Amino acid sequence: YTQVPRILNPIVNVIEAIPRLAENSRVAELIEKSHGTVNDCQLDILQDFYKHAFDGSGADNFYDAGSCIDGRLTSAWNWCNKLDKKAYYPIFKLAGFTGFDGSFKN
């Protein structure tokens, strides 16, 4: 269960950094083209996380995934492993994201 903050803290940091990032006109343009508004960008990230981080994915089958917190952690780590394929990944990088196990650069 010590993994939960390692997953959530970087996501929270990015969500909180988006308005500050959008003060830069080039980043604001990127956000507008990809997501519409700052709020929409934040919602896109959160909706994708909540949709996929608890869906039972990441295990070889439903039974191995489990139905309790361990199964949800498997799904959450699976989402983390696919982050670099997401349309909003550049926002994570601009916010200083380096990984779920490393430091968070400002």
Contacts in CASP RR format, 6 or more apart in sequence:
PFRMAT RR
TARGET T0000
AUTHOR 0000-0000-0000
METHOD contacts of the structure
MODEL  1
YTQVPRILNPIVNVIEAIPRLAENSRVAELIEKSHGTVNDCQLDILQDFY
KHAFDGSGADNFYDAGSCIDGRLTSAWNWCNKLDKKAYYPIFKLAGFTGF
DGSFKN
1 69 0 8 1.000
3 73 0 8 1.000
3 76 0 8 1.000
3 77 0 8 1.000
4 73 0 8 1.000
6 100 0 8 1.000
6 101 0 8 1.000
7 53 0 8 1.000
7 73 0 8 1.000
7 76 0 8 1.000
7 77 0 8 1.000
7 80 0 8 1.000
7 100 0 8 1.000
9 104 0 8 1.000
10 92 0 8 1.000
10 97 0 8 1.000
10 99 0 8 1.000
10 100 0 8 1.000
10 104 0 8 1.000
11 45 0 8 1.000
11 46 0 8 1.000
11 49 0 8 1.000
13 95 0 8 1.000
13 97 0 8 1.000
13 104 0 8 1.000
14 45 0 8 1.000
14 91 0 8 1.000
14 92 0 8 1.000
14 95 0 8 1.000
14 97 0 8 1.000
15 42 0 8 1.000
15 45 0 8 1.000
15 46 0 8 1.000
17 95 0 8 1.000
17 96 0 8 1.000
18 31 0 8 1.000
18 38 0 8 1.000
18 41 0 8 1.000
18 42 0 8 1.000
18 91 0 8 1.000
18 95 0 8 1.000
19 38 0 8 1.000
21 27 0 8 1.000
21 31 0 8 1.000
21 91 0 8 1.000
21 94 0 8 1.000
21 95 0 8 1.000
22 28 0 8 1.000
22 31 0 8 1.000
22 38 0 8 1.000
27 94 0 8 1.000
28 38 0 8 1.000
30 90 0 8 1.000
30 91 0 8 1.000
31 37 0 8 1.000
31 38 0 8 1.000
31 41 0 8 1.000
31 91 0 8 1.000
34 41 0 8 1.000
34 87 0 8 1.000
34 88 0 8 1.000
35 41 0 8 1.000
35 44 0 8 1.000
35 88 0 8 1.000
41 88 0 8 1.000
41 91 0 8 1.000
44 87 0 8 1.000
44 88 0 8 1.000
45 88 0 8 1.000
45 91 0 8 1.000
48 79 0 8 1.000
48 86 0 8 1.000
48 88 0 8 1.000
49 79 0 8 1.000
52 75 0 8 1.000
52 78 0 8 1.000
52 79 0 8 1.000
52 82 0 8 1.000
53 72 0 8 1.000
53 75 0 8 1.000
53 76 0 8 1.000
53 78 0 8 1.000
53 79 0 8 1.000
54 72 0 8 1.000
54 75 0 8 1.000
54 76 0 8 1.000
55 75 0 8 1.000
56 62 0 8 1.000
56 65 0 8 1.000
56 66 0 8 1.000
56 71 0 8 1.000
56 72 0 8 1.000
56 74 0 8 1.000
56 75 0 8 1.000
57 65 0 8 1.000
57 74 0 8 1.000
57 75 0 8 1.000
57 78 0 8 1.000
57 79 0 8 1.000
58 65 0 8 1.000
58 74 0 8 1.000
58 75 0 8 1.000
58 77 0 8 1.000
58 78 0 8 1.000
59 65 0 8 1.000
59 66 0 8 1.000
59 71 0 8 1.000
59 74 0 8 1.000
65 71 0 8 1.000
65 74 0 8 1.000
65 75 0 8 1.000
66 74 0 8 1.000
80 100 0 8 1.000
83 89 0 8 1.000
83 92 0 8 1.000
96 104 0 8 1.000
96 105 0 8 1.000
96 106 0 8 1.000
97 104 0 8 1.000
98 104 0 8 1.000
98 105 0 8 1.000
END
